[in-house]
Amino acid sequence: TDVVNGSIPVTVIDVVDYGRMNGEKVLDVALNLLG
C-alpha cells in the first residue's frame, strides 16, 4: 500500500479476487485500507 499526496491509500487488487469478480472481498479490502 502506498500513499499518494499524503492522503489517498493506493494498492493493487488481488488478481484472484479480480478474476473471480469477488466484489465483496475487494470492497472489504478497500474499506480496511481506509480505516
Order of alpha helices (4+ residues) and beta strands (2+ residues): beta-beta-alpha-alpha
